[in-house]
Amino acid sequence: MNKHQKNNTPVKINELIREEMERQMIGPLALSEKLNIGTSSVYNFLEKSSLQVSRLWTISEALQYNFFKRLADQIDIKNPIDSRIAELENEINDLKKERDTLKEIIALLGGNR
């Protein structure tokens, strides 16, 4: 295995869709009606382990479930924005503490009368 390959196998989107359909108790017929496609088309994509983005988008809308987020959460890649958000949240907390300390000092000095 080279350094770019991973141990895990890709997520099978059809399994995720089936899980969500079961959770919502929606069968292929009901989903086909929501998607305005034939039932055979639903059975077709439920057999495929991958789908086009546009098809997954419409299924996400029909089931009101964000499959894209679920897939993204399963990818073990750090997003540089996530660390920046964490830094900014820490900075906000520090600034709130500083603000509260300054309010106390102002009150002790007789301010805000």
C-alpha positions, 0 to 999 in steps of 0.5 A, spaced: 500 500 500 502 506 498 502 512 502 496 515 499 492 509 500 487 509 506 486 502 510 478 504 510 473 503 504 469 508 501 462 509 504 457 506 500 452 511 499 446 507 497 447 504 504 446 510 507 440 512 503 437 505 505 439 507 513 435 513 512 429 511 509 428 505 514 429 511 519 424 515 516 420 509 514 419 511 507 419 505 502 422 506 495 415 507 492 414 513 497 421 516 495 420 515 488 413 519 488 417 525 492 423 525 487 418 524 481 421 518 478 419 511 477 420 506 482 425 502 478 429 508 478 429 508 486 431 501 486 436 502 481 440 507 485 439 503 491 443 498 488 449 502 486 454 504 491 456 511 488 451 516 485 452 523 481 452 529 486 446 532 483 442 525 484 444 525 491 442 532 492 435 531 490 435 525 494 437 529 500 432 534 499 427 529 498 428 526 505 430 532 508 437 529 510 444 532 509 448 526 506 453 530 504 455 532 511 454 525 513 460 523 508 464 529 510 464 527 517 467 520 515 473 523 511 479 524 516 481 530 513 482 536 518 479 542 515 484 548 516 478 553 517 476 548 523 482 550 526 482 557 525 474 557 528 477 554 534 482 559 535 477 565 534 473 562 539 478 562 544 480 569 542 473 571 543 473 567 550 479 571 552 476 578 550 470 576 554 474 575 560 478 581 559 471 585 558 468 582 565 475 584 568 475 591 566 467 592 568 469 590 575 475 595 575 471 600 573 465 598 578 471 598 583 473 605 581 466 608 582 464 608 575 458 607 572 454 611 577 
